[in-house]
């Protein structure tokens, strides 16, 4: 039987964090480096997960614009994972659901700034999915998060 040849896997250390207690980025050798996300993550510890989080404030109000909703959604995620003892650098996965992918693409620079304000320069594995609508009709974005708190 012939062994299949494929890319080898590299673990990319994050020099800004202690790699012994932080998730590690998985980057197959020869692959281009992704911008704003990771291809994969490896972590050891206790899982902290959120449900689908939308950008409402403590009064249940949504911002009228997409970027405002993303800002509040990411802030809400930070608050939720903090309840489980996690910090943004413990995030290993974010799944974004948006109702208009063109709106998302048109907002990338602003979204990058908002993301870094709340989560810093830590980019976990991410997926983006366009959906017909979200349960809350006025919501433009919903995000699920997974973090791993080191042992």
N, C-alpha and C positions, 0 to 999 in steps of 0.2 A: 504494500500500500504506500502511496506517495503522500508525503506531508504537504499540506497546502501552505503556500508562502503568503504571508500577509504582513502588514506593518507591525513593527514591534511597539510596545507600549512604553511611554515615558511617564514618570511621575514628576510633574513640574513643581518644585518647591516655591512657596511664596515667601520671598525674603522679608516681607513686612510683618509676617506673623510667625509664631512658633509652630513649625510643621508637626511637632509631636502631639499638639493638642488641637490642630486645625485640620479641616478637610484638605485633601490633596487633589490638585488638578490632574486629570488623566489626559494625556496628549499623545496619540500615536505618532511615532517618529515619521517624518516626511510629510505629515499633514500640515496645511497652513494653520497658523495660530488664529483662532476665532477672535472676533472683536466684540466685547460686551457680554460674553457668555463663555462657558467651558464646555468641551465635548463630553466630559464625564468627571465625576468626583469620587473619591474614596474617603471613607471616614469610619471611625470606630467610636462608639458611645451610645448615648440614649437618644432615641428619635423624638423630635418635637415636630408635629405636623399641624397645619391649619386646614380649615375647610376653604371653600371659595370665599375670598375676602374682597369686598367692594369698598369704594372710597367714600363711605358715609362717615360723617363726624359723630360726636357723642350725642348730638340732637337728632340723628337720623337723616341729616340733610346731605345731598350730593352736590359737589361743585358742578357748575354748569358746563365746564369745559373738560376735554379729555385729559390734558396734562394735570389739571387740578385734581381730577379723580384718581389719576395714577399716583400723584404725590400723597394723597390721603390714604390710598390703598397700601402703599409701601409703608407709610407711617403706622397704619393699623397692624400690618404684618409684624413690624418691629415690636410693637406693644404686645402682640399675642405671643410671639416666641420668647420675649423677655419673661412672660409669666411662667414659661417652662424652663427658664434658666439659660436660654440661648441668646446669642448675640448675632448681629448680621454676618460676622465672619464664620459662623457655624452653618450658614445656609448651604445646602448641597443641591437644591433643585427649586426652580420656580416654573410654574406652568401658567402662562398668560392666556386669557380668553378675551378677545376684543370683538366688538360688533362691527368695526370698520378697519380693516387692515391698512387702507390708504391713509386714514387718520393717524394710525400708529406710525407708518413710514414717514409721513409729513412732519411728525413731531420728534424724530429721533434725537436731534441735538438737544432739545429741551428735556426730553426724557432722560438722556444720559446725565445731564446736570442734576436733575431731580433725584435720580437713582443714586448718584455719588454723594449727594447731600445727606441721604438717609442711610445708605448701606456702605458708603465708602467705595473703594476700588476692588471689592470682592465680587467676583462674577461666577456664580454657580452654574451648573448645567441648567439650561432653560429651553422651553418650548413655547411657541406662539401659535395660537389657534384662532381662526376667525369663526365666530358663531352667528347664528341668525339673530338671537337676542338672549339676554340674561333674565333671570327670574325677576329682578328689580328692573322694571321697564326703562327707567331713566339712567341706569348704570351703563357706562361705555366700556368698562374693563372689570374683570374679576381675575384674581390671582390666587393660586394655591402654592403653599410653601412647605418645604421640608428642611429641617435643620437637624444636625447631629451634635449633641453636647458631649464633649470629651468626658471620659470616665475619670 
